Amino acid sequence: MYGDDIHLRLHRIRAERLRREALRSGSARRPRRPRRPRRLRSRLGWTLVEVGLRLATPRPRPGPQPLGS
């Protein structure tokens, strides 16, 4: 179609401007924060899985009791 070339050209111009703006603002060179250990998060997650499995598993019903006990 007629507009495909124009659309692609406008996209490339916009991408170039965004790259330049990102380099000027320093966001590309900003140091990343070190990740915190996820020990607590994974422990909590597995605890929630265990609770969910306990809730989803049907409890055994007590059988009939003997009359002469």
C-alpha positions as CSV (number, residue, x, y, z in Angstrom):
1,M,0.0,0.0,0.0
2,Y,0.9,3.6,-0.3
3,G,1.2,4.5,3.4
4,D,3.4,1.5,4.4
5,D,6.7,3.2,3.5
6,I,5.7,6.4,5.2
7,H,4.6,4.6,8.3
8,L,7.9,2.7,8.5
9,R,9.9,5.9,8.0
10,L,8.0,7.7,10.8
11,H,8.5,4.7,13.1
12,R,12.3,4.8,12.5
13,I,12.4,8.6,13.1
14,R,10.5,8.2,16.4
15,A,12.7,5.3,17.5
16,E,15.8,7.3,16.9
17,R,14.4,10.3,18.9
18,L,13.5,8.0,21.8
19,R,17.0,6.5,21.8
20,R,18.7,10.0,21.8
21,E,16.4,11.1,24.6
22,A,17.2,8.1,26.7
23,L,20.9,8.6,26.3
24,R,20.6,12.3,27.2
25,S,18.5,11.6,30.4
26,G,21.1,9.0,31.6
27,S,18.5,6.3,32.0
28,A,20.6,3.9,29.9
29,R,23.7,4.4,32.1
30,R,21.9,4.2,35.5
31,P,23.4,1.4,37.7
32,R,21.0,-1.3,38.7
33,R,20.2,-2.1,42.3
34,P,21.4,-5.4,43.5
35,R,18.7,-8.0,43.9
36,R,17.6,-9.0,47.3
37,P,17.5,-12.6,48.2
38,R,14.1,-14.2,47.5
39,R,14.3,-16.7,50.3
40,L,11.3,-15.2,52.2
41,R,9.3,-14.9,49.1
42,S,9.8,-18.5,48.0
43,R,9.2,-19.8,51.5
44,L,5.9,-17.9,51.7
45,G,5.0,-19.2,48.2
46,W,5.5,-22.8,49.1
47,T,3.6,-22.3,52.4
48,L,0.7,-21.0,50.4
49,V,0.9,-24.0,48.0
50,E,0.9,-26.4,51.0
51,V,-2.2,-24.6,52.5
52,G,-4.0,-24.7,49.1
53,L,-3.3,-28.4,48.8
54,R,-4.6,-29.1,52.3
55,L,-7.8,-27.2,51.5
56,A,-8.2,-29.0,48.2
57,T,-7.7,-32.5,49.6
58,P,-10.9,-34.0,51.0
59,R,-10.7,-35.1,54.7
60,P,-11.4,-38.7,55.4
61,R,-14.8,-39.0,57.1
62,P,-15.0,-41.1,60.2
63,G,-16.6,-44.5,59.7
64,P,-19.5,-45.9,61.7
65,Q,-18.7,-46.5,65.3
66,P,-19.2,-49.9,66.9
67,L,-22.2,-50.0,69.2
68,G,-20.8,-52.3,71.9
69,S,-17.7,-50.2,72.9
